[in-house]
């Protein structure tokens, strides 16, 4: 199973948003946002959350996710 990193921290910083604002704008639970932002790699992610985050940041999912290890 591969590992990915979700670029929540970088995208939020580019827009000047707090993690609370990201949660409010995306509809993704705040604890999920902080988990994605603080972990350097994740083996399992919620695709629905990724979709919501990508829409909130106005990016493609591919721009939100970095593959760390396949």
N, CA, C and O atoms as CSV, one atom per row, in Angstrom:
chain,resi,resn,atom,element,x,y,z
A,1,UNK,N,N,0.843,-1.173,0.000
A,1,UNK,CA,C,0.000,0.000,0.000
A,1,UNK,C,C,0.889,1.238,0.000
A,1,UNK,O,O,1.887,1.287,0.720
A,2,UNK,N,N,0.538,2.230,-0.796
A,2,UNK,CA,C,1.329,3.437,-0.902
A,2,UNK,C,C,1.037,4.443,0.191
A,2,UNK,O,O,0.040,4.346,0.906
A,3,UNK,N,N,1.928,5.405,0.302
A,3,UNK,CA,C,1.763,6.497,1.263
A,3,UNK,C,C,1.614,7.804,0.508
A,3,UNK,O,O,2.279,8.028,-0.503
A,4,UNK,N,N,0.741,8.662,1.002
A,4,UNK,CA,C,0.542,9.974,0.392
A,4,UNK,C,C,0.641,11.056,1.462
A,4,UNK,O,O,0.542,10.790,2.660
A,5,UNK,N,N,0.837,12.271,0.993
A,5,UNK,CA,C,0.807,13.441,1.856
A,5,UNK,C,C,-0.239,14.378,1.283
A,5,UNK,O,O,-0.263,14.633,0.079
A,6,UNK,N,N,-1.095,14.886,2.139
A,6,UNK,CA,C,-2.145,15.811,1.712
A,6,UNK,C,C,-1.635,17.224,1.971
A,6,UNK,O,O,-1.239,17.544,3.092
A,7,UNK,N,N,-1.639,18.067,0.952
A,7,UNK,CA,C,-1.021,19.394,1.016
A,7,UNK,C,C,-1.944,20.467,1.612
A,7,UNK,O,O,-2.004,21.586,1.105
A,8,UNK,N,N,-2.648,20.129,2.667
A,8,UNK,CA,C,-3.576,21.064,3.304
A,8,UNK,C,C,-2.841,22.273,3.859
A,8,UNK,O,O,-3.262,23.411,3.649
A,9,UNK,N,N,-1.751,22.032,4.561
A,9,UNK,CA,C,-1.008,23.130,5.198
A,9,UNK,C,C,-0.536,24.148,4.156
A,9,UNK,O,O,-0.709,25.352,4.348
A,10,UNK,N,N,0.048,23.685,3.076
A,10,UNK,CA,C,0.581,24.586,2.062
A,10,UNK,C,C,-0.524,25.389,1.364
A,10,UNK,O,O,-0.401,26.599,1.177
A,11,UNK,N,N,-1.591,24.702,0.986
A,11,UNK,CA,C,-2.675,25.375,0.277
A,11,UNK,C,C,-3.402,26.376,1.177
A,11,UNK,O,O,-3.797,27.450,0.724
A,12,UNK,N,N,-3.574,26.025,2.436
A,12,UNK,CA,C,-4.209,26.956,3.377
A,12,UNK,C,C,-3.321,28.181,3.572
A,12,UNK,O,O,-3.815,29.308,3.597
A,13,UNK,N,N,-2.026,27.970,3.709
A,13,UNK,CA,C,-1.093,29.088,3.907
A,13,UNK,C,C,-1.083,30.019,2.699
A,13,UNK,O,O,-1.046,31.239,2.857
A,14,UNK,N,N,-1.115,29.453,1.495
A,14,UNK,CA,C,-1.136,30.267,0.274
A,14,UNK,C,C,-2.339,31.202,0.236
A,14,UNK,O,O,-2.267,32.306,-0.305
A,15,UNK,N,N,-3.443,30.747,0.817
A,15,UNK,CA,C,-4.665,31.536,0.793
A,15,UNK,C,C,-4.878,32.352,2.065
A,15,UNK,O,O,-5.809,33.154,2.150
A,16,UNK,N,N,-4.009,32.141,3.047
A,16,UNK,CA,C,-4.147,32.851,4.311
A,16,UNK,C,C,-5.289,32.323,5.161
A,16,UNK,O,O,-5.842,33.057,5.980
A,17,UNK,N,N,-5.652,31.043,4.975
A,17,UNK,CA,C,-6.749,30.437,5.706
A,17,UNK,C,C,-6.228,29.672,6.912
A,17,UNK,O,O,-5.150,29.080,6.855
A,18,UNK,N,N,-6.980,29.680,7.994
A,18,UNK,CA,C,-6.699,28.809,9.133
A,18,UNK,C,C,-7.292,27.438,8.837
A,18,UNK,O,O,-8.071,27.285,7.896
A,19,UNK,N,N,-6.927,26.449,9.634
A,19,UNK,CA,C,-7.508,25.113,9.446
A,19,UNK,C,C,-9.013,25.153,9.722
A,19,UNK,O,O,-9.771,24.414,9.094
A,20,UNK,N,N,-9.448,25.992,10.639
A,20,UNK,CA,C,-10.883,26.165,10.921
A,20,UNK,C,C,-11.598,26.698,9.676
A,20,UNK,O,O,-12.688,26.237,9.336
A,21,UNK,N,N,-10.983,27.666,9.004
A,21,UNK,CA,C,-11.574,28.195,7.768
A,21,UNK,C,C,-11.629,27.126,6.684
A,21,UNK,O,O,-12.610,27.038,5.946
A,22,UNK,N,N,-10.586,26.319,6.587
A,22,UNK,CA,C,-10.578,25.229,5.603
A,22,UNK,C,C,-11.743,24.279,5.893
A,22,UNK,O,O,-12.458,23.868,4.979
A,23,UNK,N,N,-11.924,23.938,7.159
A,23,UNK,CA,C,-13.022,23.049,7.547
A,23,UNK,C,C,-14.369,23.674,7.195
A,23,UNK,O,O,-15.240,23.007,6.636
A,24,UNK,N,N,-14.538,24.942,7.518
A,24,UNK,CA,C,-15.808,25.623,7.226
A,24,UNK,C,C,-16.079,25.723,5.727
A,24,UNK,O,O,-17.208,25.513,5.285
A,25,UNK,N,N,-15.061,26.039,4.951
A,25,UNK,CA,C,-15.225,26.218,3.508
A,25,UNK,C,C,-15.433,24.899,2.767
A,25,UNK,O,O,-16.126,24.845,1.751
A,26,UNK,N,N,-14.818,23.836,3.295
A,26,UNK,CA,C,-14.876,22.548,2.595
A,26,UNK,C,C,-15.985,21.632,3.095
A,26,UNK,O,O,-16.468,20.777,2.353
A,27,UNK,N,N,-16.387,21.806,4.340
A,27,UNK,CA,C,-17.345,20.879,4.927
A,27,UNK,C,C,-16.698,19.625,5.479
A,27,UNK,O,O,-17.386,18.676,5.855
A,28,UNK,N,N,-15.366,19.621,5.530
A,28,UNK,CA,C,-14.626,18.491,6.085
A,28,UNK,C,C,-14.414,18.765,7.578
A,28,UNK,O,O,-14.108,19.893,7.966
A,29,UNK,N,N,-14.574,17.753,8.396
A,29,UNK,CA,C,-14.435,17.892,9.840
A,29,UNK,C,C,-13.048,18.427,10.197
A,29,UNK,O,O,-12.041,18.008,9.625
A,30,UNK,N,N,-13.011,19.359,11.151
A,30,UNK,CA,C,-11.770,20.014,11.555
A,30,UNK,C,C,-10.687,18.995,11.948
A,30,UNK,O,O,-9.524,19.168,11.583
A,31,UNK,N,N,-11.048,17.956,12.674
A,31,UNK,CA,C,-10.041,16.975,13.107
A,31,UNK,C,C,-9.407,16.260,11.915
A,31,UNK,O,O,-8.231,15.900,11.965
A,32,UNK,N,N,-10.171,16.054,10.854
A,32,UNK,CA,C,-9.616,15.452,9.633
A,32,UNK,C,C,-8.628,16.407,8.985
A,32,UNK,O,O,-7.561,15.991,8.532
A,33,UNK,N,N,-8.983,17.691,8.940
A,33,UNK,CA,C,-8.083,18.706,8.375
A,33,UNK,C,C,-6.760,18.706,9.124
A,33,UNK,O,O,-5.695,18.677,8.508
A,34,UNK,N,N,-6.825,18.738,10.449
A,34,UNK,CA,C,-5.577,18.796,11.231
A,34,UNK,C,C,-4.771,17.507,11.100
A,34,UNK,O,O,-3.540,17.544,11.094
A,35,UNK,N,N,-5.448,16.378,10.996
A,35,UNK,CA,C,-4.727,15.112,10.785
A,35,UNK,C,C,-3.973,15.139,9.469
A,35,UNK,O,O,-2.796,14.782,9.416
A,36,UNK,N,N,-4.650,15.564,8.400
A,36,UNK,CA,C,-4.010,15.623,7.088
A,36,UNK,C,C,-2.871,16.638,7.084
A,36,UNK,O,O,-1.845,16.411,6.443
A,37,UNK,N,N,-3.038,17.738,7.782
A,37,UNK,CA,C,-2.033,18.797,7.776
A,37,UNK,C,C,-0.797,18.430,8.587
A,37,UNK,O,O,0.312,18.845,8.248
A,38,UNK,N,N,-0.972,17.676,9.627
A,38,UNK,CA,C,0.144,17.405,10.556
A,38,UNK,C,C,0.920,16.136,10.266
A,38,UNK,O,O,2.044,15.981,10.745
A,39,UNK,N,N,0.351,15.229,9.497
A,39,UNK,CA,C,1.043,13.968,9.225
A,39,UNK,C,C,1.856,14.093,7.952
A,39,UNK,O,O,1.384,14.628,6.948
A,40,UNK,N,N,3.065,13.601,8.001
A,40,UNK,CA,C,3.931,13.676,6.823
A,40,UNK,C,C,3.582,12.614,5.790
A,40,UNK,O,O,3.926,12.750,4.615
A,41,UNK,N,N,2.898,11.555,6.226
A,41,UNK,CA,C,2.446,10.534,5.279
A,41,UNK,C,C,1.236,9.810,5.860
A,41,UNK,O,O,1.109,9.638,7.072
A,42,UNK,N,N,0.362,9.396,4.968
A,42,UNK,CA,C,-0.871,8.724,5.349
A,42,UNK,C,C,-1.072,7.551,4.399
A,42,UNK,O,O,-0.821,7.665,3.200
A,43,UNK,N,N,-1.523,6.432,4.938
A,43,UNK,CA,C,-1.747,5.274,4.069
A,43,UNK,C,C,-3.197,5.179,3.605
A,43,UNK,O,O,-3.473,4.600,2.554
A,44,UNK,N,N,-4.125,5.742,4.379
A,44,UNK,CA,C,-5.536,5.697,3.989
A,44,UNK,C,C,-6.144,7.082,4.132
A,44,UNK,O,O,-5.949,7.756,5.144
A,45,UNK,N,N,-6.879,7.498,3.116
A,45,UNK,CA,C,-7.542,8.800,3.156
A,45,UNK,C,C,-9.004,8.628,2.747
A,45,UNK,O,O,-9.366,7.652,2.090
A,46,UNK,N,N,-9.821,9.574,3.136
A,46,UNK,CA,C,-11.233,9.599,2.776
A,46,UNK,C,C,-11.352,10.340,1.448
A,46,UNK,O,O,-11.106,11.544,1.383
A,47,UNK,N,N,-11.727,9.626,0.396
A,47,UNK,CA,C,-11.792,10.244,-0.930
A,47,UNK,C,C,-12.822,11.367,-0.976
A,47,UNK,O,O,-12.616,12.368,-1.662
A,48,UNK,N,N,-13.914,11.212,-0.263
A,48,UNK,CA,C,-14.929,12.271,-0.218
A,48,UNK,C,C,-14.340,13.536,0.386
A,48,UNK,O,O,-14.599,14.634,-0.105
A,49,UNK,N,N,-13.554,13.395,1.442
A,49,UNK,CA,C,-12.897,14.555,2.060
A,49,UNK,C,C,-11.927,15.197,1.082
A,49,UNK,O,O,-11.865,16.423,0.986
A,50,UNK,N,N,-11.165,14.380,0.352
A,50,UNK,CA,C,-10.237,14.925,-0.638
A,50,UNK,C,C,-10.982,15.701,-1.713
A,50,UNK,O,O,-10.539,16.771,-2.132
A,51,UNK,N,N,-12.090,15.176,-2.153
A,51,UNK,CA,C,-12.891,15.841,-3.172
A,51,UNK,C,C,-13.391,17.193,-2.657
A,51,UNK,O,O,-13.314,18.196,-3.366
A,52,UNK,N,N,-13.895,17.219,-1.441
A,52,UNK,CA,C,-14.376,18.470,-0.844
A,52,UNK,C,C,-13.245,19.479,-0.678
A,52,UNK,O,O,-13.424,20.669,-0.938
A,53,UNK,N,N,-12.081,19.000,-0.245
A,53,UNK,CA,C,-10.930,19.894,-0.073
A,53,UNK,C,C,-10.473,20.462,-1.411
A,53,UNK,O,O,-10.184,21.653,-1.521
A,54,UNK,N,N,-10.409,19.616,-2.412
A,54,UNK,CA,C,-9.997,20.076,-3.741
A,54,UNK,C,C,-10.952,21.154,-4.248
A,54,UNK,O,O,-10.515,22.158,-4.813
A,55,UNK,N,N,-12.237,20.951,-4.051
A,55,UNK,CA,C,-13.218,21.963,-4.479
A,55,UNK,C,C,-13.045,23.256,-3.692
A,55,UNK,O,O,-13.108,24.342,-4.269
A,56,UNK,N,N,-12.829,23.158,-2.387
A,56,UNK,CA,C,-12.664,24.361,-1.564
A,56,UNK,C,C,-11.422,25.154,-1.977
A,56,UNK,O,O,-11.445,26.384,-2.020
A,57,UNK,N,N,-10.345,24.439,-2.277
A,57,UNK,CA,C,-9.102,25.102,-2.691
A,57,UNK,C,C,-9.099,25.442,-4.184
A,57,UNK,O,O,-8.208,26.145,-4.661
A,58,UNK,N,N,-10.089,24.944,-4.915
A,58,UNK,CA,C,-10.197,25.149,-6.355
A,58,UNK,C,C,-8.970,24.592,-7.084
A,58,UNK,O,O,-8.373,25.250,-7.935
A,59,UNK,N,N,-8.616,23.343,-6.715
A,59,UNK,CA,C,-7.513,22.633,-7.356
A,59,UNK,C,C,-7.997,21.235,-7.721
A,59,UNK,O,O,-9.042,20.788,-7.249
A,60,UNK,N,N,-7.247,20.565,-8.548
A,60,UNK,CA,C,-7.538,19.167,-8.861
A,60,UNK,C,C,-7.006,18.314,-7.711
A,60,UNK,O,O,-6.082,18.710,-7.000
A,61,UNK,N,N,-7.605,17.144,-7.546
A,61,UNK,CA,C,-7.156,16.251,-6.473
A,61,UNK,C,C,-5.676,15.937,-6.618
A,61,UNK,O,O,-4.968,15.803,-5.620
A,62,UNK,N,N,-5.209,15.820,-7.841
A,62,UNK,CA,C,-3.791,15.540,-8.082
A,62,UNK,C,C,-2.888,16.634,-7.516
A,62,UNK,O,O,-1.743,16.365,-7.151
A,63,UNK,N,N,-3.392,17.856,-7.440
A,63,UNK,CA,C,-2.617,18.965,-6.891
A,63,UNK,C,C,-2.667,18.997,-5.371
A,63,UNK,O,O,-1.853,19.669,-4.738
A,64,UNK,N,N,-3.602,18.284,-4.787
A,64,UNK,CA,C,-3.778,18.242,-3.344
A,64,UNK,C,C,-2.978,17.121,-2.708
A,64,UNK,O,O,-2.620,17.194,-1.532
A,65,UNK,N,N,-2.698,16.083,-3.484
A,65,UNK,CA,C,-2.060,14.873,-2.965
A,65,UNK,C,C,-0.656,14.723,-3.542
A,65,UNK,O,O,-0.434,14.897,-4.740
A,66,UNK,N,N,0.278,14.396,-2.665
A,66,UNK,CA,C,1.653,14.077,-3.096
A,66,UNK,C,C,1.921,12.616,-2.770
A,66,UNK,O,O,1.741,12.201,-1.625
A,67,UNK,N,N,2.347,11.833,-3.746
A,67,UNK,CA,C,2.668,10.427,-3.509
A,67,UNK,C,C,4.051,10.348,-2.887
A,67,UNK,O,O,5.035,10.808,-3.466
A,68,UNK,N,N,4.113,9.765,-1.715
A,68,UNK,CA,C,5.384,9.619,-0.989
A,68,UNK,C,C,6.048,8.290,-1.338
A,68,UNK,O,O,7.251,8.232,-1.594
A,69,UNK,N,N,5.247,7.223,-1.345
A,69,UNK,CA,C,5.779,5.888,-1.588
A,69,UNK,C,C,4.687,5.044,-2.232
A,69,UNK,O,O,3.538,5.060,-1.790
A,70,UNK,N,N,5.045,4.315,-3.267
A,70,UNK,CA,C,4.060,3.427,-3.928
A,70,UNK,C,C,4.256,2.007,-3.472
A,70,UNK,O,O,3.532,1.112,-3.908
